[in-house]
Amino acid sequence: MDILRNIKAENEVSDRLKNLVGIRFNKKMLEEKLTEIFGKKVILEDISKEDDDLADFNFLGEFNIPKKELYGYFDIYYLKMRRPGFDGADFYITEIAIEFE
């Protein structure tokens, strides 16, 4: 694949993920949105644990899109809401980090 097309594809994915910041979701809703973005099923792993050194709650996900030659990982940092919203959302996305391989 042409290097410029690959950079364009990376930027597109990066922008679409970063546009999720500031939106409320629940895990199922977020996985559906990520599946739409990547064009294949995405399963998130909540790596937040009471006994770790992380200050934030976060999900870890990966992507593998051979057709676009895009591979990598992402972290989605979030804040838990005090109670679920009318649509079932129970967290608010605060930041996203992406690493392409």
PyMOL commands that set and color helices and strands:
alter all, ss='L'
color gray80, all
select helices_A, chain A and resi 3-18+27-38+66-68
alter helices_A, ss='H'
color red, helices_A
select strands_A, chain A and resi 24-25+45-46+57-65+70-80+91-100
alter strands_A, ss='S'
color yellow, strands_A
deselect
rebuild
show_as cartoon
